[in-house]
Amino acid sequence: LSWNEALLPAVFPPTRLEINDSEGHPSSSHQTLKGTSKWATSLENLLEDPEGVKRFREFLKKEFSEENVLFWLACEEFKKTQGKKQMQEKAKEIYMTFLSSKASSQVNVEGQSRLNETILETPHPLMFQKLQDQIFNLMKYDSYSRFLKSDIFLNHKKSEEQEENSPEAQTAAKRASRIYNT
């Protein structure tokens, strides 16, 4: 399994952001942010959506920096790992894939933050946190803003808007509004 196939379902269960009134009830407009609208609000929201991650990866691949998001995903999955033996195996896999000088998908982290292979003997869920934070900030303040201006994002946004404005979507919205307004 690739990192994508192994991590996406486990790391990112489908989510919905509900807009609630002051009492915690869904707002009367029954709107939810989704897709590109949600992705554009923050990198965190983008990374919570499997489709957003897929599009962001597609963008990063073109920029030759896909390893950043793959490392971030691997660290998120690693935090959920149970058992010392499994942690050791996953920690070594992350180290060999992203952090060692011979890594196939080496991430660009500050030199002094690189882990020594000896730390892999006593893994803990947050052992990669400092490095993961560095990569997150790199994506947030560099790649993410370019992603929001990219053809990949803008074309996906345009196709979403076309779907929302299609006659079928408008008919469904009218039916929904009649149901809520009766």
BELHU-V477597 format. One record per residue. N is the residue number from 1. SS is DSSP state (A for helix, B for strand, O for the rest). Layout:
# BELHU-V477597
n-><N & N>
ss-><SS & SS>
This chain:
# BELHU-V477597
n-><1 & 2 & 3 & 4 & 5 & 6 & 7 & 8 & 9 & 10 & 11 & 12 & 13 & 14 & 15 & 16 & 17 & 18 & 19 & 20 & 21 & 22 & 23 & 24 & 25 & 26 & 27 & 28 & 29 & 30 & 31 & 32 & 33 & 34 & 35 & 36 & 37 & 38 & 39 & 40 & 41 & 42 & 43 & 44 & 45 & 46 & 47 & 48 & 49 & 50 & 51 & 52 & 53 & 54 & 55 & 56 & 57 & 58 & 59 & 60 & 61 & 62 & 63 & 64 & 65 & 66 & 67 & 68 & 69 & 70 & 71 & 72 & 73 & 74 & 75 & 76 & 77 & 78 & 79 & 80 & 81 & 82 & 83 & 84 & 85 & 86 & 87 & 88 & 89 & 90 & 91 & 92 & 93 & 94 & 95 & 96 & 97 & 98 & 99 & 100 & 101 & 102 & 103 & 104 & 105 & 106 & 107 & 108 & 109 & 110 & 111 & 112 & 113 & 114 & 115 & 116 & 117 & 118 & 119 & 120 & 121 & 122 & 123 & 124 & 125 & 126 & 127 & 128 & 129 & 130 & 131 & 132 & 133 & 134 & 135 & 136 & 137 & 138 & 139 & 140 & 141 & 142 & 143 & 144 & 145 & 146 & 147 & 148 & 149 & 150 & 151 & 152 & 153 & 154 & 155 & 156 & 157 & 158 & 159 & 160 & 161 & 162 & 163 & 164 & 165 & 166 & 167 & 168 & 169 & 170 & 171 & 172 & 173 & 174 & 175 & 176 & 177 & 178 & 179 & 180 & 181 & 182>
ss-><O & O & A & A & A & A & A & A & A & A & A & O & O & O & O & O & B & B & O & B & O & O & O & O & O & B & O & O & O & O & O & B & B & O & A & A & A & A & A & O & O & O & A & A & A & A & A & A & O & A & A & A & A & A & A & A & A & A & A & A & A & A & O & O & O & A & A & A & A & A & A & A & A & A & A & A & A & A & A & O & O & O & O & A & A & A & A & A & A & A & A & A & A & A & A & A & A & A & A & O & O & O & O & O & O & O & O & O & O & O & A & A & A & O & O & O & A & A & A & A & A & A & O & O & O & O & O & O & A & A & A & A & A & A & A & A & A & A & A & A & A & A & A & A & A & A & A & A & A & O & A & A & A & A & A & A & A & A & A & A & A & A & A & A & O & O & A & A & A & A & A & A & A & A & A & A & A & A & A & A & A & O>
